[in-house]
Amino acid sequence: VEQAIQTYTRALEADPEHLRARYYRGRALQRTGRHTEALEDLRIVAERQPDNVDARYYFARGLYLVGAKPEAVLTEIRRVSDLDPRGTVGRLARLQALFLDPPMLVAKDGEERIDQKRVDSEVKALLDGFEGDHTDIHLYRAMNYTGFQAWELAKQRQVFPDFFLFSISQSYKPQL
């Protein structure tokens, strides 16, 4: 990964406007845990290519990783969802938004709680929407994009078969 970062950095030294190099350097920086540096690259790409769904998503992810205010993260995630409402990245963004800002209800005792029934229903609808659009990489991305909490929920509800943990070469069909 470090070699890739160096290669993208050299490309950017030669042409600071090379947005593809900036995007991939940002992604590589995120993978190495250099989130603040990554965020700057991804911010530039997201600003200059506002319709670039992947750049916007990774920018939102970067905001989350550097500890930005939840409102800022949710704003970016919702932009991704609006840009790609039926696509994989848009659906994954909506999944993540559910876990960052879950629907709430007021229980009989007056306490505000997560509306688990609504969350389950929305997660099921989003995961069902992957049918016909679920390559191996999408399954891998679902695990990475939604984070551990969503992945664990999906696993517990048997949305993804257990064998997926060992082989992402299988497709899936939600089974809620």
C-alpha positions in Angstrom: 0.0 0.0 0.0 2.9 2.4 0.8 4.3 1.9 -2.7 0.9 2.7 -4.2 0.7 5.9 -2.0 4.2 6.9 -3.3 3.2 6.3 -6.9 0.0 8.4 -6.6 1.9 11.1 -4.8 4.4 11.3 -7.7 1.5 11.4 -10.2 0.0 14.3 -8.2 3.4 16.1 -8.1 3.4 16.0 -11.9 -0.3 16.9 -12.2 -2.0 18.2 -9.0 -5.4 18.1 -10.9 -5.2 14.3 -11.5 -8.3 13.4 -9.6 -8.1 9.7 -10.2 -4.7 9.6 -8.6 -6.0 11.8 -5.7 -9.0 9.5 -5.2 -6.9 6.3 -5.1 -4.2 7.9 -2.9 -7.0 8.8 -0.5 -8.3 5.3 -0.5 -4.8 3.9 0.1 -4.3 6.4 2.9 -7.5 5.3 4.6 -6.4 1.6 4.4 -3.2 2.6 6.2 -5.1 4.4 9.0 -3.9 7.9 7.8 -7.4 9.2 7.9 -6.8 12.9 8.1 -4.5 12.8 5.0 -7.0 10.6 3.2 -9.9 13.0 4.1 -8.2 15.9 2.3 -7.7 14.0 -0.9 -11.2 12.6 -0.9 -12.7 16.0 0.0 -11.0 17.5 -3.1 -12.3 14.8 -5.4 -15.8 15.0 -3.9 -15.9 18.8 -4.4 -14.6 18.7 -7.9 -16.7 15.7 -9.0 -19.9 16.1 -6.9 -21.6 13.2 -8.8 -18.8 10.8 -8.1 -20.6 8.4 -5.8 -17.6 6.4 -4.6 -15.6 9.6 -3.8 -18.5 11.0 -1.9 -18.9 7.8 0.0 -15.3 7.4 1.0 -15.3 11.1 1.9 -18.2 10.4 4.3 -16.4 7.4 5.6 -13.4 9.6 6.2 -15.4 12.1 8.1 -16.6 9.3 10.3 -13.1 7.9 10.8 -11.7 11.3 11.9 -14.5 11.8 14.4 -16.4 14.5 12.6 -19.8 15.5 13.9 -22.5 12.8 13.2 -24.6 15.4 11.4 -21.7 16.0 8.9 -21.3 12.3 8.3 -25.0 11.8 7.8 -25.3 14.7 5.4 -22.6 13.2 3.2 -24.1 9.7 3.5 -27.5 11.0 2.4 -25.9 12.8 -0.5 -24.5 9.4 -1.6 -27.9 7.8 -1.2 -29.6 10.6 -3.2 -27.0 10.3 -6.0 -27.3 6.5 -6.3 -30.8 5.6 -4.9 -31.0 2.2 -6.6 -27.3 1.4 -6.9 -25.1 -0.6 -4.6 -23.3 2.3 -3.0 -26.5 4.2 -2.4 -28.1 1.2 -0.8 -25.0 0.7 1.4 -25.1 4.4 2.4 -28.7 4.1 3.5 -27.8 1.0 5.5 -25.0 2.9 7.2 -27.3 5.8 7.9 -29.8 3.5 9.6 -27.1 2.5 12.1 -25.8 6.1 12.6 -29.3 7.6 13.0 -31.8 4.9 13.6 -35.5 5.6 13.6 -36.8 6.0 17.2 -40.0 5.5 19.0 -41.4 6.3 22.4 -42.1 3.2 24.4 -45.0 2.8 26.9 -42.7 3.7 29.8 -42.0 7.0 28.1 -38.4 6.1 27.2 -37.2 6.7 23.6 -35.9 3.5 22.0 -34.7 2.4 18.6 -37.7 1.3 16.5 -36.1 -2.2 15.9 -39.1 -3.4 13.8 -38.7 -0.5 11.4 -34.9 -0.9 11.3 -35.3 -4.6 10.5 -37.8 -3.8 7.8 -35.7 -1.2 6.2 -32.5 -3.3 6.4 -34.4 -6.2 4.8 -35.7 -4.0 2.0 -32.3 -2.6 1.3 -30.6 -6.0 1.3 -33.4 -7.5 -0.9 -32.7 -4.7 -3.3 -29.3 -6.2 -4.0 -30.9 -9.1 -5.9 -29.6 -9.0 -9.5 -26.9 -6.5 -8.4 -24.8 -8.6 -6.0 -21.3 -9.4 -7.3 -18.7 -10.7 -5.0 -17.2 -7.3 -4.5 -20.6 -5.9 -3.5 -20.8 -8.5 -0.7 -17.3 -7.5 0.4 -18.2 -3.8 0.3 -21.4 -4.5 2.3 -19.2 -5.8 5.1 -16.8 -2.9 5.0 -19.1 -0.1 4.3 -21.8 -0.8 6.8 -19.3 -1.5 9.6 -19.3 -4.2 12.2 -22.6 -3.4 13.8 -24.6 -3.7 10.6 -22.7 -6.7 9.5 -23.3 -8.5 12.8 -27.0 -7.7 12.6 -27.2 -9.0 9.1 -25.2 -12.1 10.1 -27.4 -12.7 13.2 -30.5 -12.4 11.1 -29.0 -14.8 8.6 -29.2 -12.3 5.8 -25.9 -13.7 4.6 -25.1 -17.4 4.8 -22.4 -18.4 7.2 -20.2 -19.8 4.4 -19.8 -16.2 3.1 -17.4 -15.6 5.9 -15.1 -18.1 4.3 -15.8 -17.6 0.6 -17.0 -14.4 -1.0 -17.3 -16.2 -4.3 -20.9 -17.3 -3.5 -23.9 -15.1 -4.2 -26.6 -14.7 -1.7 -30.3 -14.3 -1.4 -31.7 -12.6 1.7 -33.6 -14.9 3.9 -35.2 -12.7 6.6 
